[in-house]
Amino acid sequence: LIERIMGKKAQISVQSKRPGDQLRTCANVEKAGRILGYEPHTSLEEALTNQVEWYQNRIHGRVFFEI
């Protein structure tokens, strides 16, 4: 998804695990929906696109490392 949004191929380098690394994640907003009535209004793709655009608009004139 990020590759598509950014229009470039990611350079992935798999490293060995380090102490304290997150071994597993399973984010889910279902419980927040049941208890709090929370309902997301932005898709993951739209949110990531907005985030990428935000960063790209702020790196003009700054040094940054390519991902």
PyRosetta script that sets phi, psi and omega in degrees:
from pyrosetta import init, pose_from_sequence

init()
pose = pose_from_sequence("LIERIMGKKAQISVQSKRPGDQLRTCANVEKAGRILGYEPHTSLEEALTNQVEWYQNRIHGRVFFEI")
pose.set_psi(1, -45.9)
pose.set_omega(1, 178.8)
pose.set_phi(2, -63.2)
pose.set_psi(2, -40.8)
pose.set_omega(2, 178.2)
pose.set_phi(3, -58.9)
pose.set_psi(3, -43.9)
pose.set_omega(3, -179.7)
pose.set_phi(4, -65.1)
pose.set_psi(4, -44.5)
pose.set_omega(4, -179.0)
pose.set_phi(5, -62.9)
pose.set_psi(5, -42.1)
pose.set_omega(5, -176.8)
pose.set_phi(6, -85.7)
pose.set_psi(6, -15.3)
pose.set_omega(6, 179.5)
pose.set_phi(7, 71.1)
pose.set_psi(7, 28.7)
pose.set_omega(7, 177.9)
pose.set_phi(8, -149.7)
pose.set_psi(8, 157.9)
pose.set_omega(8, -179.0)
pose.set_phi(9, -82.2)
pose.set_psi(9, 132.8)
pose.set_omega(9, 178.3)
pose.set_phi(10, -74.6)
pose.set_psi(10, 143.0)
pose.set_omega(10, 174.3)
pose.set_phi(11, -100.2)
pose.set_psi(11, 100.5)
pose.set_omega(11, -174.2)
pose.set_phi(12, -96.6)
pose.set_psi(12, 131.5)
pose.set_omega(12, 177.3)
pose.set_phi(13, -126.6)
pose.set_psi(13, 110.0)
pose.set_omega(13, -178.8)
pose.set_phi(14, -82.4)
pose.set_psi(14, 125.5)
pose.set_omega(14, -179.2)
pose.set_phi(15, -112.4)
pose.set_psi(15, 160.9)
pose.set_omega(15, 177.2)
pose.set_phi(16, -70.9)
pose.set_psi(16, 156.3)
pose.set_omega(16, -179.6)
pose.set_phi(17, -66.9)
pose.set_psi(17, 148.5)
pose.set_omega(17, 177.3)
pose.set_phi(18, -118.5)
pose.set_psi(18, 156.1)
pose.set_omega(18, 177.4)
pose.set_phi(19, -56.6)
pose.set_psi(19, 133.0)
pose.set_omega(19, 178.6)
pose.set_phi(20, 92.0)
pose.set_psi(20, -7.5)
pose.set_omega(20, 178.1)
pose.set_phi(21, -64.6)
pose.set_psi(21, 145.8)
pose.set_omega(21, 175.3)
pose.set_phi(22, -69.9)
pose.set_psi(22, 121.3)
pose.set_omega(22, -178.1)
pose.set_phi(23, -83.9)
pose.set_psi(23, -29.8)
pose.set_omega(23, -176.0)
pose.set_phi(24, -155.0)
pose.set_psi(24, 147.3)
pose.set_omega(24, 174.2)
pose.set_phi(25, -141.4)
pose.set_psi(25, 144.4)
pose.set_omega(25, -179.6)
pose.set_phi(26, -147.8)
pose.set_psi(26, 65.7)
pose.set_omega(26, -179.2)
pose.set_phi(27, -62.1)
pose.set_psi(27, 138.3)
pose.set_omega(27, -178.9)
pose.set_phi(28, -157.4)
pose.set_psi(28, 128.6)
pose.set_omega(28, -178.9)
pose.set_phi(29, -95.3)
pose.set_psi(29, 7.3)
pose.set_omega(29, -176.8)
pose.set_phi(30, -58.6)
pose.set_psi(30, -44.2)
pose.set_omega(30, -179.0)
pose.set_phi(31, -65.1)
pose.set_psi(31, -40.6)
pose.set_omega(31, 177.2)
pose.set_phi(32, -62.3)
pose.set_psi(32, -34.3)
pose.set_omega(32, 177.1)
pose.set_phi(33, -67.0)
pose.set_psi(33, -44.7)
pose.set_omega(33, -179.8)
pose.set_phi(34, -66.2)
pose.set_psi(34, -46.9)
pose.set_omega(34, -173.6)
pose.set_phi(35, -82.5)
pose.set_psi(35, -44.1)
pose.set_omega(35, -172.8)
pose.set_phi(36, -104.9)
pose.set_psi(36, -9.0)
pose.set_omega(36, -176.3)
pose.set_phi(37, 75.4)
pose.set_psi(37, 17.9)
pose.set_omega(37, -179.0)
pose.set_phi(38, -70.2)
pose.set_psi(38, 135.7)
pose.set_omega(38, 176.4)
pose.set_phi(39, -141.0)
pose.set_psi(39, 117.0)
pose.set_omega(39, -179.3)
pose.set_phi(40, -64.9)
pose.set_psi(40, 143.4)
pose.set_omega(40, -179.8)
pose.set_phi(41, -111.2)
pose.set_psi(41, -0.8)
pose.set_omega(41, -179.0)
pose.set_phi(42, -124.4)
pose.set_psi(42, 130.9)
pose.set_omega(42, 177.6)
pose.set_phi(43, -72.4)
pose.set_psi(43, 160.9)
pose.set_omega(43, 177.7)
pose.set_phi(44, -59.2)
pose.set_psi(44, -43.9)
pose.set_omega(44, -179.2)
pose.set_phi(45, -62.6)
pose.set_psi(45, -43.2)
pose.set_omega(45, 178.9)
pose.set_phi(46, -65.0)
pose.set_psi(46, -42.0)
pose.set_omega(46, 180.0)
pose.set_phi(47, -63.9)
pose.set_psi(47, -43.7)
pose.set_omega(47, 179.2)
pose.set_phi(48, -66.7)
pose.set_psi(48, -39.6)
pose.set_omega(48, 177.1)
pose.set_phi(49, -60.7)
pose.set_psi(49, -45.4)
pose.set_omega(49, 177.9)
pose.set_phi(50, -61.5)
pose.set_psi(50, -41.4)
pose.set_omega(50, -179.0)
pose.set_phi(51, -65.8)
pose.set_psi(51, -44.8)
pose.set_omega(51, 178.7)
pose.set_phi(52, -61.2)
pose.set_psi(52, -45.8)
pose.set_omega(52, 178.7)
pose.set_phi(53, -61.5)
pose.set_psi(53, -39.9)
pose.set_omega(53, 179.5)
pose.set_phi(54, -60.7)
pose.set_psi(54, -48.2)
pose.set_omega(54, 179.1)
pose.set_phi(55, -63.7)
pose.set_psi(55, -44.5)
pose.set_omega(55, -178.7)
pose.set_phi(56, -62.3)
pose.set_psi(56, -34.1)
pose.set_omega(56, 178.7)
pose.set_phi(57, -73.1)
pose.set_psi(57, -15.5)
pose.set_omega(57, -176.8)
pose.set_phi(58, -107.0)
pose.set_psi(58, -2.5)
pose.set_omega(58, -178.8)
pose.set_phi(59, -95.7)
pose.set_psi(59, -3.0)
pose.set_omega(59, 179.2)
pose.set_phi(60, -57.4)
pose.set_psi(60, 122.4)
pose.set_omega(60, 178.2)
pose.set_phi(61, 82.0)
pose.set_psi(61, 4.7)
pose.set_omega(61, -179.9)
pose.set_phi(62, -116.7)
pose.set_psi(62, 156.0)
pose.set_omega(62, 176.1)
pose.set_phi(63, -87.9)
pose.set_psi(63, 133.7)
pose.set_omega(63, 176.7)
pose.set_phi(64, -145.4)
pose.set_psi(64, 161.8)
pose.set_omega(64, -179.5)
pose.set_phi(65, -99.5)
pose.set_psi(65, 134.9)
pose.set_omega(65, 177.7)
pose.set_phi(66, -68.0)
pose.set_psi(66, 144.6)
pose.set_omega(66, 178.1)
pose.set_phi(67, -92.2)
pose.dump_pdb("model.pdb")
